[in-house]
């Protein structure tokens, strides 16, 4: 039977180096990692998971709580999860998916020694799971940014900065009355972190620029046209739109195109969404890409470094940038 010593000899490294490559608990140069992984593959080495766990008191498993609550965009969630799973395997970890949305699953996974660490998604501004994570003392990272003092490490896209960036773009195109067509009502009612931060940045930027801004929850369905009609009827002066609702975006863009044609007006839309979604929708003034897979990769890297060094990380927000075709200003 092939042993870890055989792998070490074939790769020309120590047994401990082989162990670190498999566990991800220390930084190893890419050249050394490649030699070890090649030796593992060539020799067909497959350590007994139970014995490895007993020897290292580690499961090499990360618990991922990714609840599919109503109103969330599954496309974006799965892009983030793809980034997590792919990067975890590169770092020598498997993923245990926790599909519930409460603290009990986190507690069971941690206290049952099922996982080494925890990644938690769909974070609310005042999330009750944070107290549980603090009490568990397992290395943990939130994908999201709750309000107040950050007691748990966080990784996310900077949605507040994205709100500012979109307003800057729309004001630069000459618009003075703006609307944010946002997440579904149930998402905003839960005060999901990203929705709160985007609205906060959008409204603060409007106030700073001296323009009028309003926020409108929107269903992720063809019913979005009803929201567009209501906004256009209530305030006919609104001509600049930020849309952050991937499923509603095609319907919103099409309806605004029809209204603009009827009125002889030109609306501008900035979409906040993954790049592939923006490319499929014609008529956007610009888009701000949500780097969903990169968020998952960054969160996984942060957690793995936390496990390797035991140094508590802080907050990492990926910055927004504009990408897309430019429409003529009004």
Secondary structure as GFF3:
##gff-version 3
##sequence-region A 1 330
A	DSSP	alpha_helix	4	11	.	.	.	ID=ss1
A	DSSP	alpha_helix	15	23	.	.	.	ID=ss2
A	DSSP	alpha_helix	30	43	.	.	.	ID=ss3
A	DSSP	alpha_helix	49	56	.	.	.	ID=ss4
A	DSSP	beta_strand	61	65	.	.	.	ID=ss5
A	DSSP	alpha_helix	74	90	.	.	.	ID=ss6
A	DSSP	beta_strand	94	98	.	.	.	ID=ss7
A	DSSP	alpha_helix	103	111	.	.	.	ID=ss8
A	DSSP	beta_strand	117	120	.	.	.	ID=ss9
A	DSSP	alpha_helix	129	136	.	.	.	ID=ss10
A	DSSP	beta_strand	139	143	.	.	.	ID=ss11
A	DSSP	beta_strand	153	157	.	.	.	ID=ss12
A	DSSP	alpha_helix	159	172	.	.	.	ID=ss13
A	DSSP	beta_strand	177	181	.	.	.	ID=ss14
A	DSSP	alpha_helix	185	189	.	.	.	ID=ss15
A	DSSP	alpha_helix	193	209	.	.	.	ID=ss16
A	DSSP	beta_strand	212	216	.	.	.	ID=ss17
A	DSSP	alpha_helix	224	234	.	.	.	ID=ss18
A	DSSP	beta_strand	240	243	.	.	.	ID=ss19
A	DSSP	alpha_helix	246	263	.	.	.	ID=ss20
A	DSSP	beta_strand	268	273	.	.	.	ID=ss21
A	DSSP	alpha_helix	275	279	.	.	.	ID=ss22
A	DSSP	beta_strand	286	289	.	.	.	ID=ss23
A	DSSP	alpha_helix	292	309	.	.	.	ID=ss24
A	DSSP	beta_strand	315	318	.	.	.	ID=ss25
A	DSSP	beta_strand	322	323	.	.	.	ID=ss26
###
